Amino acid sequence: MTGFFKGIPAIRYEGPESENEFAFRHYDPDEMVSDKRMEDHLRFAVAYWHSFAWPGGDPFGGQTFERPWFGDTMDHARLKADAAFEMFDILGVPFFCFHDADVRPEGGSFAASLKNFEAIVDYFGQKMQTHRTRLLWGTANLFSHRRFMAGAATNPDPDVFAWSAATVKACMDATHRLGGQNYVLWGGREGYESLLNTDLARERRQAGRFLQMVVEYKHRIGFKGTILIEPKPQEPSKHQYDYDVATVYGFLKDFGLEGEVKVNIEQGHAILAGHSFEHEIALAASLGILGSIDMNRNDYQSGWDTDQFPDSVPEMARAYYEILRAGGLTTGGTNFDAKLRRQSLDPEDLILAHVGAMDVCARALKSAAALLQDGALERSRSERYAGWDQPEAQRMLRSGTLESISARVLESGLDPKPRSGRQERLENLWNRFV
C-alpha cells in the first residue's frame, strides 16, 4: 500500500438518499438497464495521464499537485502504478487507459525508453493478475516531446516519422500483451500552424500510410482489438487532419480503412469542432465507425479544451441515447479523459471527481434507456419519415430520374403542404425522462 489514499474506503452503491459522499448514489454496477448490467453498458475507465501524470499546470501557471510518484526514476514509475491500482480498486472501475510516456521515465535513447516501458508493462501484468481492472486501450504520446513539435506521422522529417512508428509498435505490443480491447491513435500535433510552411497533400499521405502500417501490424501480431482514431479539430495546431468524425471517415475512405478503423469520440473535441457530443456519436454510428468515448466537458466560457469531469445529466443523456440507439459500446468504453481543477489538491478530490462523474453517467444512462424503451421519440421520428416507406417513394429513390419525377409532379398536380417538426413537443417529451 502506498498510503496515498489512506482512510478512503472502497466506494459502494448506497442509493439516491445516501448522504455519504464516499458512496455511489446512482451507479450500481449490477443494476440491469434494458438488457445488460450497468457496468457492462458504461465500461468505465480511468485515464492514467490526467489522474496520475498531470501536475496541475495551466497556460499561466505551473505545477500545483504534489504526488509522491512524481519523478523520473523507475521507482517513481512503480509507485505510480501502485497508487493507480489502489485507486482502481477503491472505485471498482473495470478498465484503465495509458500512453507510454505516462507510465515510464524518458530514457537517454529510444532503446533506453523502450526498456523502461517494457519493465512497467511487465509490472502492469503482475498487477492485473491480482486486481480486476483490465486495459481498455493503450496509445502513444507523440505530441509532448519537442521532437514532435511539427507532428509525428505528418512531420517533414522522415526520422521523426520513423521514431513515431517505432513508438507505436512498442505501444501496440504492450496493449496486445496486456489484453487491451482497443488501440487508439491520437494525433495531438498532426496538423499545421501555418500554410506558409506546410504541404497539406504530402502530410495527409504520410498520415494515411502510417495508419495503414498500424492496421497491417495489428493483423500480423494477431491483435483482436479495435483500432481507433480520436478526432480533434485544433489546439494546439491551427488545423488537424482528423478534425471531426466526418473528416476522419473521408480520410479512412481515401486510404481504404473504413472497415478497419473506428473512432474514439471526446466530448471536448466535439465542442471545439462546432458540434455537439451527441451529433458526433450519432454520425459515427450512422457511418458504422462508432468505437469508444472519452467523457469530459469544456468550460463553455473558455475557447479551449479544459478536460473537466462531466456534471450535466441532460447533456450526458443525449450522448448515451445515441449510443443505446446504435446498439451500445462493444470493445469501447467510457474513459474519463478528465482532470482535476488545479486547486483540487487532495487525494479525496481525485476519488470524488470520479465518483460524481460515474453517478452523472449512470443517471444519464438510465434516463436514456427509459426514453428509448418508452418508444415515443422513435415513433415520432418514424412517423416523420413514413412517406419514404411507401412503394412509390422507394421507386423514386431507386430508379427515378429528374425527367420521370418532373412528369409525375405535373400529371398529379402535386402540391405538398409543410408539416410541423414538433421540436418543442419532443423537447418536452425528452425532459419528462431526464
Buried (B, 14 or more C-beta within 10 A) or exposed (E): EBEBBEEBEEBEBBEEEEEEEBBBBBBBBEBEBBEEEBBBBBBBBBBBBBBBBBEBEEEEEEEBBEBEBBEEEBEBBBBBBBBBBBBBBBBBBBBBBBBBBBBBBBBEEEEEBBEBBBBBBEBBBEBBEEBEBBBBBBBBBBBBEEBBEBBBBBBBEEEBBEBBBBBBBBBBBBBBBBEBBBBBBBBBBBBBBEEEEBEEEEBBBBBBBBBBBBBEBBEEEEBEBBBBBBBBBBBEBEEBBBBBBBBBBEBBEEBEBBEBBBBBBBBBBBBBBEBBBBBBBBBBBBBEBBBBBBBBBBEEEEEBBBBBBBEEBEBBBBBBBBBBBBEBBBBBBBBBBBBBBBEBBEBBBBBBBBBBBBBBBBBBBBBBBBBBEEEBBEEBEEEEEEEEEEEEBEEBEEEBEEEEEEEEEEEEEEEEEEEEEEEEEBEEBBEEBB
